[in-house]
Amino acid sequence: MLFDIRTIIGALLGCYGVVLVITSLVQDPAAQEAKTGGIDVNLWAGLGMLGVAVVFVGWAFLRPVQVPEAPELTLEDFTPDR
């Protein structure tokens, strides 16, 4: 597979999403929810990032980059027209 920025973006968003979900599960939920008005922001942001990462990676695999084939050159292509 060729270099595709969609896989890089998907991988980075996936890593950040996993970190946020793990952070949400490990940290004290009462302290975090008190700061954010009763919403577990780390969990929802992490799940959102994981969802977007799945979309990017799926997009890269379902629609791969198509490289056009180079035309075959002959000697007549290099001779000047007179």
N, C-alpha and C positions, 0 to 999 in steps of 0.2 A: 504494500500500500504506500502511496506517495505521501509526502508531508502534507498534512491538512490541518489548518488552524482550528477547525471545529473539534478535532480530537484533543488538542492541547487545552482549549477552553473548557471542554467537557471534563477533562481529567482534573483541571484546577478547581472548577466548581464542585466536582465530586469530592475532592479532598477537603475543601473548606466546609462542605456540607456535612461530611462525616465528623469533622472536628467539632462543629457546632452541635450536632446531635449528641455526641459523647459528652461535651461540656454541659449540655442541658441535663443529661442523666446523672452526672456526677455532682454538680453544684447543688447548693441548698435552694430548693425551689421557692421557699417563702421569701427569702431575701431578694431574689430576682423578680418575683411577681410583685413585690411591694414597690420596686423601682419602675415597673412598666405598667402598672394598673391592672394586675391580675392576669397578664398574658405571658406565657413562656416564650419570649422572643427568640432565644437561641434555638429552641426546638422548631419553631415555625420557619425561621430563616434557614435553618439547616435542611429541613424537608423541602423547602422551596428551591434551594440550591441543588439538592439531589435530583429533584424533578427536572430542572433546567439542564443539568448535566446529562440525564438520560435522553432528553430531547436532542441535545447537540451530538452525542455519540451515535444515537440512532439515525440522525440525519446524515452523519458522515458515512455510516455503513449502508444506508439505503440509497443514497445518492453519491456514490464515490466520484472522485475527480476523473474526468475523461480527458486524456491527453490525445490531441489529434495526431494522426500519423503524418510524418513528413512525406512530401511527394518525392517520388523517385526521380533523380536528376540524371539526364543523359548528356552526352557530349554536345548535342545540338543546343542545349540550354546555355552553354558557355561560349558559343561562336557568335560573333556579331552579325547582324543582318546587313547585307549589302545590296 
